[in-house]
Amino acid sequence: MHADLLAVRAEERALMLAVAGGDQAAFTALHRRLRPIVERYVRHQLTDPTQAEEVVQDVFLELWTIAGRYDPSHSVIAWVRTIANRRAIDRVRKSVADRDRDLRIGARDHEPVDLASQERAESVLDRTALRRAIVRLPPRQREAVVLRHLVGLSGPELAAELGLPLGTAKTRARDGVLTLRRTMASQRAAR
């Protein structure tokens, strides 16, 4: 058993050194081997599955980018886990900072006025405007936005449904949402 583990670790080192040399096939093999480990580790650190998925992507992007810094006298798994830990901690800190900022801004801007009937009327107008804005989206963005945000598919489910890489599918949905926001804002300004 010990010899098998040593052989696996030696293979991982060889793959990592090949990745440092720019070998994409080695990166694919290393990604395939380490992704489940990184996913489990990151999901243990982050409760939000979407954030965990993004951190896993960030870990492998960083791994590719800084592969030349890898020291073969150390375990690949330990090195990758260190990268994953830093990325997860950064994401938690950013989430806390974002939440705190939103609370500060929300408390500062809060106006305790009952505008229920006006809000209901605006809500009906906003839904109508949203339908019009969705129809105006380019077909690829519309499909991604509808599947991601209205149907509720996760990032991997969206990628599978669209037959695209995960990053491309998520970018398409994000770009669609940004276009929707701009369109909705211009429609509100025109009222």
N, C-alpha and C positions, 0 to 999 in steps of 0.2 A: 504494500500500500504506500509506504513512504517513497519508494522508488517511482511509483506511478505519479505521485504528487510532485516530486522533483522534476519529472519529465514534463508534466503539464506546465509547471512554472517556467521551465527552460524554454518551452515552446512560446509561452506568452512573452518572455523577454525577447526572443527572436522576432516575433511579430511586432513588438513595440519598436525595436531597433529598425525594422523594415519601414514602419510607419514614419519614423524620424527621417528616413531617407526619401519619403514621399510616395511610398508604395500604397496605392489605393486598395489593391486587393488584400494586402495585409491589414489595412484599416477595417475593411469590411469583415474580415475574419475575426479580428479583435473585437469589433463592435458586436458581432453576432454572439461571441463568447461572453463578453462582459456586460452587455446590456441588461440581462435579467438580474444580475448582481447589483448593478447600479440602480436599477428601478426599485428593487426591494429596499436598498439602503436609503434612497431619497424619499420613497413613500413613507418610510419609518420616521423621517425628519419632518416632512410636510404633510399636512392633512388634506390640503386641496389637491385633488388629482390633476387638475389642469396645470397648476403651478409645478407639481412634481414632474409632469411630463415635459414641461418647458425646461426645468432644471436638468433633466436627463439629457435633453438635446444640447443644452449649453455645455454640459460636462464633455460630451463627445466632440463638440466643436472645439472646445479648449484643448482637449486631448490631441486632436489633429494639429491644431495651431502650435502647441508648445511641445510636441513630441520630441524635438531635438534636445530638450532639457532633461529628458528621462535619464536617470542614472541606473545602468544595468546591474549595479551591485544591490539594488533594492527590488522588492517585489512589485510587479506591475499592478497587482490588485491593490496593494497598500497605497501606491502612488495615485491610482485612479480614485480610490476611496477618499484620499485627502482632497483631491480636486472636487469630488462630489460634496464632501462635507463643507468646504469653503463656499461652494455655489449655493448649497441649501441654507447655510447661515446667512449669506448675503440676501437671499430671497426672503427669509423670515424678517430680517432687519428692514428690508425695503417695505414689506407688507405692513409692519408695525408703524414705520415712519409715515407711510401713505395713509393708514387708518388714523393716526394721531393728527396729521395735517387736515384730513377731511373733517374730523371732529372739531378741530379748532376753527376751521373756516365755517363749518356748519353752525357751530354755536355763535359765531360772530355775526353770521348773516341771517340767523333765524328770526322770523317775524311771526309771533303767535297771533295770527288773524285767521278767522274761520272763513275760508273761501270755497266751501264745499260745492255749492251750486256752480260757481264759476269754473272750478276744477273739473267737475263732471262734463260741463259743456266743452271745455278745452280738450278733455280726454277724447271725446267723440271726434272733435276736429283733428286731433293728433292721430288717431287711428286712421281716419280717412286720408290724411296727408301721408301717413306711413305707407298705406296701400299704394298711393300714387307714386311715392318715391321708390318703392320696391319694384314696381313695374318699369320704372325708368332705368334701373340698374342694367349694366351689360349682362347678358344671359349667364355667363360663367360666374360672375359675382353674385347674381341673384340666386342661382342654384346653391352656391356655397352658403350664403347668408340664410336662406330658408332652411336648409338641412341642419346647419349648425345652431341657429338661434330660435327658429320656430319649431322645427321637428325635435331639436334637442340632442343631436348626435354629438358624441365626444370627438376630439381631434382625430384619433385613430379611425373611428367609425366614418367620419367625414372623408378622410383620405381614401379609405377602402371603397366607399360609395362612389367617389369621384374618379377612382383609379389613378390617384396622384400621390406623390410623396407627401408625407405628413406636413412638412414645412410649407410646401406649395399650397396645400389645401387650406391650412390655417391662415396663410398670408392672403389668399383669395377671399376668405370670409372676413378677415380684418379689413382689407381694402374696401370690401362692400359695405361694411358697417361705417367706415369713415366717410364714404361717399353718401350713405344714407344720412349721416349726421349733418353733413354740409347741405344736402338738399333740404332736409327738415328745417335747418336753421334759416336758410334763405326763404323757405315758405312761411315760417313764422314772422320773419322780418317784413314780408310782403303783406301781412294781414293788417 
